[in-house]
Amino acid sequence: MSADTTIVVADDHPLFRGALRGAVEAILPGARIIEANGLDALTALLDREAEVDLVLLDLTMPGVQGFSGLIYLRAQHPAIPVVIVSANEDPVVIRRALDFGAAGFIPKSLDIDQIGEAVRQVLAGGNWSPPDIALTASEDKETAELMRRLATLTPQQVRVLMMLSEGLLNKQIAYELGVSEATVKAHVSAILQKLGVESRTQAVIVSSRIGATLKPPAGVD
């Protein structure tokens, strides 16, 4: 851990971005801190920045649905540790975040000193989760298998699944991603195969069941 460390704070609330910045600056006064207020801004930033040492990621901000942002980042940028920062302190949510590859989970209720200690531990190569929250219970077999299947999706397939959960049609997804409709159809087929389901609706339902995406909107088929 050094003063030239680069940390990205991804949260759509300016006040909390400021609190995270303060916590990081307290332990790394010379750190370079970059802010992003949504997934699109975050992905563009990571594509542009050659050296990022840590991402602090909110679970609820524009473009992020449950764990989908985390799953996407772990697939697209596996070398960059991601720490979830969330107001949700449910042990199930914390455990699933860690199972999906988060290097840590910081509740927003922590004070600046505690946040700083969590960041310090992750930057040193460790993992961090709230010591006062028990994470001993294991997932049932079906949930564990679904999580394993979701982790096999490519970054682009994760984005397609996120857009499916928003109710977008293939042509709309193609426009958003800048690809052909045939490419989107191929991604959808691959998603169905990897998740072991037969329809777009089923794919969104099973992924939303463990908080990976939104619940399917009415009219999705």
NORDABEL-V64765 format. One record per residue. N is the residue number from 1. RES is the residue in three letters. PSI is psi in whole degrees, 0 to 359 (* if undefined). OMEGA is omega in radians with two decimals (999 if undefined). NEAR is the number of other ideal C-beta (glycine too) atoms within 8 Angstrom. Layout:
N_RES_PSI_OMEGA_NEAR / N_RES_PSI_OMEGA_NEAR
//
This chain:
1_MET_125_-3.08_6 / 2_SER_170_-3.08_4 / 3_ALA_339_-3.13_7 / 4_ASP_17_3.09_7 / 5_THR_139_3.09_12 / 6_THR_124_-3.11_13 / 7_ILE_134_3.10_16 / 8_VAL_128_3.07_16 / 9_VAL_112_-3.09_13 / 10_ALA_102_-3.11_15 / 11_ASP_143_-3.09_14 / 12_ASP_3_3.10_8 / 13_HIS_111_-3.09_7 / 14_PRO_322_-3.11_6 / 15_LEU_319_-3.13_6 / 16_PHE_327_3.03_11 / 17_ARG_321_3.12_12 / 18_GLY_322_3.12_8 / 19_ALA_318_3.11_10 / 20_LEU_319_3.10_13 / 21_ARG_316_3.14_11 / 22_GLY_320_3.14_9 / 23_ALA_319_3.14_13 / 24_VAL_317_-3.11_14 / 25_GLU_333_3.13_10 / 26_ALA_327_-3.13_9 / 27_ILE_339_3.13_9 / 28_LEU_79_-3.05_10 / 29_PRO_331_-3.10_6 / 30_GLY_9_-3.08_6 / 31_ALA_147_3.04_12 / 32_ARG_118_-3.08_8 / 33_ILE_124_-3.14_11 / 34_ILE_139_-3.09_11 / 35_GLU_146_3.06_10 / 36_ALA_140_-3.07_10 / 37_ASN_13_3.12_11 / 38_GLY_170_-3.08_12 / 39_LEU_321_3.14_12 / 40_ASP_316_3.11_8 / 41_ALA_322_-3.13_10 / 42_LEU_314_-3.11_16 / 43_THR_322_3.10_10 / 44_ALA_321_3.13_8 / 45_LEU_315_-3.11_11 / 46_LEU_330_3.07_14 / 47_ASP_332_-3.07_6 / 48_ARG_324_-3.05_5 / 49_GLU_124_-3.09_10 / 50_ALA_326_-3.03_2 / 51_GLU_103_3.04_5 / 52_VAL_129_-3.05_12 / 53_ASP_338_-3.08_9 / 54_LEU_142_3.00_16 / 55_VAL_127_3.01_15 / 56_LEU_111_-2.93_14 / 57_LEU_124_3.02_15 / 58_ASP_143_3.13_14 / 59_LEU_342_-3.09_15 / 60_THR_92_3.03_6 / 61_MET_167_-3.08_13 / 62_PRO_127_3.12_8 / 63_GLY_350_-3.13_10 / 64_VAL_124_3.12_13 / 65_GLN_107_-3.13_11 / 66_GLY_232_-3.10_10 / 67_PHE_3_-3.04_12 / 68_SER_321_3.12_15 / 69_GLY_319_3.10_14 / 70_LEU_314_-3.13_15 / 71_ILE_318_3.13_15 / 72_TYR_312_-3.10_14 / 73_LEU_321_3.14_14 / 74_ARG_328_3.12_12 / 75_ALA_318_-3.05_11 / 76_GLN_326_-3.09_9 / 77_HIS_67_-3.04_9 / 78_PRO_339_-3.10_6 / 79_ALA_346_-3.09_3 / 80_ILE_118_3.10_11 / 81_PRO_142_-3.14_9 / 82_VAL_129_3.05_13 / 83_VAL_127_3.11_17 / 84_ILE_136_3.06_13 / 85_VAL_119_-2.99_12 / 86_SER_153_3.03_14 / 87_ALA_348_3.14_6 / 88_ASN_120_-3.12_7 / 89_GLU_20_3.10_11 / 90_ASP_125_3.14_6 / 91_PRO_326_3.12_10 / 92_VAL_317_3.14_7 / 93_VAL_316_-3.13_12 / 94_ILE_314_-3.12_14 / 95_ARG_318_3.14_11 / 96_ARG_322_3.09_13 / 97_ALA_316_3.12_14 / 98_LEU_321_3.13_13 / 99_ASP_329_3.12_8 / 100_PHE_2_3.01_13 / 101_GLY_5_3.09_10 / 102_ALA_142_3.10_11 / 103_ALA_350_3.13_11 / 104_GLY_169_3.11_14 / 105_PHE_117_-3.10_13 / 106_ILE_112_3.04_14 / 107_PRO_143_-3.13_10 / 108_LYS_349_3.13_8 / 109_SER_349_-3.13_5 / 110_LEU_152_3.06_9 / 111_ASP_172_-3.03_5 / 112_ILE_322_3.14_9 / 113_ASP_318_-3.14_8 / 114_GLN_320_3.09_8 / 115_ILE_317_3.12_13 / 116_GLY_319_3.13_12 / 117_GLU_321_3.11_10 / 118_ALA_316_3.13_13 / 119_VAL_317_3.14_16 / 120_ARG_316_-3.10_10 / 121_GLN_318_-3.13_11 / 122_VAL_318_3.12_15 / 123_LEU_335_3.11_10 / 124_ALA_1_3.09_7 / 125_GLY_5_-3.12_4 / 126_GLY_188_3.04_7 / 127_ASN_157_-3.13_8 / 128_TRP_134_3.00_12 / 129_SER_159_-3.08_10 / 130_PRO_121_-3.07_9 / 131_PRO_340_-3.09_4 / 132_ASP_6_3.13_3 / 133_ILE_121_-3.10_9 / 134_ALA_128_-3.12_5 / 135_LEU_33_-3.00_9 / 136_THR_332_-3.08_4 / 137_ALA_139_-3.13_7 / 138_SER_158_3.10_5 / 139_GLU_153_3.02_9 / 140_ASP_164_-3.02_6 / 141_LYS_318_-3.11_6 / 142_GLU_316_3.14_6 / 143_THR_317_3.13_10 / 144_ALA_321_3.13_10 / 145_GLU_319_3.11_8 / 146_LEU_319_3.11_13 / 147_MET_321_3.10_13 / 148_ARG_318_-3.14_8 / 149_ARG_317_3.12_10 / 150_LEU_325_-3.12_13 / 151_ALA_347_3.13_11 / 152_THR_351_-3.14_6 / 153_LEU_143_3.04_12 / 154_THR_164_3.12_7 / 155_PRO_318_-3.12_9 / 156_GLN_325_3.11_8 / 157_GLN_325_3.07_12 / 158_VAL_316_3.12_13 / 159_ARG_319_3.12_10 / 160_VAL_316_3.13_14 / 161_LEU_320_3.10_16 / 162_MET_318_-3.13_13 / 163_MET_328_3.04_11 / 164_LEU_320_-3.12_16 / 165_SER_340_3.08_16 / 166_GLU_357_3.11_9 / 167_GLY_14_-3.13_8 / 168_LEU_144_3.05_8 / 169_LEU_164_-3.14_5 / 170_ASN_317_-3.09_9 / 171_LYS_329_3.10_8 / 172_GLN_320_3.10_9 / 173_ILE_318_3.13_13 / 174_ALA_317_3.14_13 / 175_TYR_314_-3.10_7 / 176_GLU_323_-3.07_8 / 177_LEU_351_-3.14_10 / 178_GLY_35_3.12_5 / 179_VAL_175_3.13_6 / 180_SER_159_3.10_6 / 181_GLU_327_3.10_8 / 182_ALA_323_3.11_6 / 183_THR_320_3.11_9 / 184_VAL_316_3.12_15 / 185_LYS_321_3.11_9 / 186_ALA_320_3.10_8 / 187_HIS_316_-3.14_11 / 188_VAL_316_3.12_12 / 189_SER_318_3.13_8 / 190_ALA_321_3.11_10 / 191_ILE_314_-3.13_14 / 192_LEU_317_-3.12_13 / 193_GLN_315_-3.10_7 / 194_LYS_327_-3.12_10 / 195_LEU_351_3.11_13 / 196_GLY_36_3.13_5 / 197_VAL_172_-3.02_8 / 198_GLU_351_-3.11_4 / 199_SER_163_3.09_8 / 200_ARG_317_-3.12_10 / 201_THR_315_3.13_9 / 202_GLN_321_3.13_11 / 203_ALA_317_-3.13_14 / 204_VAL_321_-3.13_16 / 205_ILE_312_-3.08_10 / 206_VAL_324_3.14_11 / 207_SER_326_3.11_15 / 208_SER_336_-3.11_14 / 209_ARG_328_3.13_8 / 210_ILE_15_3.06_12 / 211_GLY_17_-3.12_8 / 212_ALA_330_3.10_12 / 213_THR_181_3.05_12 / 214_LEU_161_2.98_10 / 215_LYS_149_-3.08_7 / 216_PRO_135_3.09_11 / 217_PRO_161_3.13_9 / 218_ALA_139_3.07_4 / 219_GLY_356_3.11_5 / 220_VAL_134_3.11_10 / 221_ASP_*_999_5
//
